């Protein structure tokens, strides 16, 4: 590992690393183009199934969210309590200190009137003695009143001074306790964050009204590290499916409409390289998963049931959307998440009805326009092609001799045991307008192919009394999409370079 890290630090390697994703993308796409579509084996379907299963698991994981952010499971509360035990003790101690420092309520001092009681002298005492006693008592009361007034003033002054000192001391103690409590809270938050990273949660605050909810695996919020790992993996699995499906659907597309759908898949294949961050959105991931699921099942199911047609495409679409609905149900998300998958499913069904979806897994392997056909060997006479015809820059020609019939031979690949009815559509180009118009639609029992032949199931169509001009013959799944086509020009004269014998493999 250390060697790899040192190697990656070199400037030349760092420059090359920028091209690694493009190289891997082009290499994988080229490999799929060479292998897939030529002959699909069971292992190819299993590899695609592995990609699809991996994408299913990852989209399910990305659907996780905290359904009740204020809710905590018993396990999370227990673990977080352990992590926060020490900081909470410090906070409690600080709170107790503040409480002790707070002075008790000081009762205001009020003046109290002294009640004096004068004993009546005995009647036997003399008047003089009575006067002396009265005089002494009067002096005593005046002295006591004066002393009481001075003492009360000093007591009030001392009480006010003590209350002020107590108030200042309480404020200092409260500030100190608040600082200690804040420090304890910071420690508790740090411990909770550390605990959250260990268990994969981001939300760690426990509100005062926290609700303890029932534990669900998807009732969580992944950390940024895990989100990045999941989205990289989703991008990888989606890319593998896109790459294979673009190749397979391209090889089966025989019309402009179906080719446009392939172009859309190709655009999404390239766009997948830039959507890694977007896949964090559960809605985006689910929409792509629905599209890829329908296209994958439409390709894989015919290999299992040995049939193709609208009913099987409808089943593929419903299965894919059903899996998306299951993921939505487990995620406890809003119903609006299913809008995009539903619209995609409806669009694909309409596209199939309009024959915009290529009839996978059927693939046109070879085509040949000729005359003097031998059914036993599937050989016939073709015009000796020129250089431009050989490299595809000029359409093939058929120079008829003695008004012979014109044949159009094809070989169509299909998986083993798959049966499908085919039909041929003959179009003639109007010399004045240059537009092709349908002249014949030909189908028969011998055009029902049986899959399994690596070079394809061979069939042919023929036409008598063919006037000179340009023709286009399309081979299609009966009442369905076009698999492929061939264009050629018919002449009523012998070829200059003669004929050659060719055989359909």
ABEGO torsion letter per residue (X at the ends): XAAAAAAAABAAAAAAAAAAAAAAAAAAAAAAAAABGABBBAAAAAAAAAAAAAAAAAAAAAABBBABAABBBAAAAAAAAAAAAAAAAAAAAAAAAAAAABBBBBBBBBBBBBBBBBBBBBAABBAAAAAAAAAAAAAAAAAAAAAAAAAAAAAAAAAAAAAAAAAAAAAAAAAAAAAAAAAAAAAAAAAAAAAAAAAGBABABBBAABBBBBBBAABBBBBAAAAAAAAAAAAAAAAAAAAAAAAAAAAABABAAAAAAAAAAAAAAAAAAAAAAAAABAAAAAAAAAAAAAAAAAAAAAAAAGBBEAAAAAAAAAAAAAAAAAAAAAAGBBAAAAAAAAAAAAAAAAAAAAGABBBOABBBABBBBBBGBBAAAGBBBBBBBBAAAAAGABBBBBBBBGGBBBBBBBBBBBBBGBBBBBBBBBBBBBAAAGBBBBABBBBBAAABBBBGBAAEBBBBBBBBGBBBEBBBBBBBBBGBBBABBBBBBBBABBBAAEBBBBBBX
